Amino acid sequence: MRTLFPVIYPENCTELEEFVKANETHRCERSCSGDTPAECETTRELSYCACKPGYARRTPTRECVPEEECLKDPCPGPHELRKHYGFGDLCRPTCKRRSRLCGEKSDYFNVTFACECEQGYILKDYNSHCIPIEQCEMTDGVSGGRIATNTDPSRVSVTTGDESSNEPRNPESQSIGTSEEDEE
């Protein structure tokens, strides 16, 4: 049985949406849920209404809201902050993998409205919550490594277990990528 989709016309869009024709390349619509790559384009087979620039889709209501409103949405765990740009869930540093993050070409490297641990905290593991960095057990003899905590396109905040700094982003001096171990 074939599923039918409603036909979308320009008049179906709200004042905060814009009409996108079928098979037209368009920027990816931002979502308050923190899963949209910051730089992304998409093409869909059907016409649709997308939030205008400066607005994002809020779930579950599916309404378009100013992007600043998304920053007010609570993060799921304690000691987490929502940032305009940050690491997607699969790239967030953990006690075991402090600096072995996704490569910059990953869709999870720089997403909009991401939740990240507060300064001085880190994920215990991917399916856990943020804990104080000093509570991380020594893993493979590594402790106090540098942890990227912000992926603002022009600056990178780096936290160690006992200090922090804001350093200009320089791709040649800051290597954030995967290692051969990560690819296993």
VENTA-V720131 format. One record per pair of residues at least 4 apart in sequence whose ideal C-beta (glycine too) atoms are under 7 Angstrom apart, sorted by the first residue. I is the first residue (numbers start at 1). J is the second residue. Records with the same first field share a line. If there is no record, write none. Layout:
I = J + J
This chain:
5 = 46
8 = 12 + 47 + 48 + 49
10 = 19
12 = 49
13 = 17 + 18 + 19 + 49
14 = 64
16 = 51 + 52 + 55 + 64
17 = 49 + 50 + 51 + 52 + 64
18 = 50 + 52
19 = 47 + 49
20 = 24 + 26 + 47 + 48 + 50
21 = 47
22 = 44 + 45 + 46 + 47
23 = 43 + 45
24 = 43
25 = 41 + 43
26 = 41 + 42 + 50
27 = 40 + 41
28 = 36 + 37 + 40 + 41 + 42
29 = 50 + 51 + 57
30 = 36 + 51 + 56 + 57 + 67 + 112
31 = 35 + 36 + 56 + 57 + 59
32 = 56 + 57 + 58 + 59 + 70 + 73 + 113
33 = 59
34 = 111 + 112 + 113 + 114 + 115
35 = 88 + 111
36 = 40 + 111 + 112
37 = 107 + 110 + 111
38 = 85 + 110 + 111 + 112
44 = 48
51 = 55 + 56 + 57 + 64
54 = 66 + 67
55 = 64 + 65 + 66 + 67
56 = 65 + 67 + 70
57 = 62 + 64
58 = 63 + 65 + 70
65 = 69 + 70
70 = 113
71 = 82 + 84 + 113
73 = 82
75 = 80 + 81 + 82 + 115
76 = 115
77 = 129 + 130
78 = 129 + 130
79 = 117 + 118 + 121 + 130
80 = 115 + 116 + 117 + 118 + 130
81 = 115 + 116 + 118
82 = 113 + 115
83 = 114 + 116 + 150
84 = 112 + 113
85 = 110 + 112 + 151 + 152 + 153
86 = 111 + 114 + 116 + 150 + 151
87 = 91 + 92 + 101 + 108 + 109 + 114 + 116 + 151
88 = 108 + 111 + 114
90 = 102 + 108
91 = 101 + 102 + 106 + 108 + 109
92 = 116 + 123
93 = 97 + 98 + 101 + 122 + 123 + 147 + 148
94 = 122 + 123 + 124 + 125 + 126
95 = 122 + 124 + 125 + 136 + 137 + 139
96 = 125 + 139
98 = 145 + 147
99 = 145 + 146 + 147
100 = 178 + 179 + 182
101 = 148 + 176
102 = 106 + 108 + 109 + 178
103 = 109 + 177 + 178
104 = 109 + 176
109 = 151
110 = 151
116 = 149
117 = 121 + 122 + 123 + 130
118 = 130
119 = 149 + 159 + 164
120 = 132 + 133
121 = 130 + 131 + 132 + 133
122 = 130 + 131 + 133 + 136 + 147
123 = 128 + 130
124 = 128 + 129 + 131
131 = 135
133 = 161
134 = 161
138 = 143
144 = 160 + 161
146 = 158 + 160
147 = 158 + 159
148 = 156 + 158 + 176
149 = 157 + 158 + 159
150 = 155 + 156 + 157
151 = 156
154 = 169
155 = 166 + 168 + 169
156 = 167 + 169 + 174
157 = 164 + 166
158 = 164 + 165 + 167
159 = 164
169 = 174
170 = 174
178 = 182 + 183
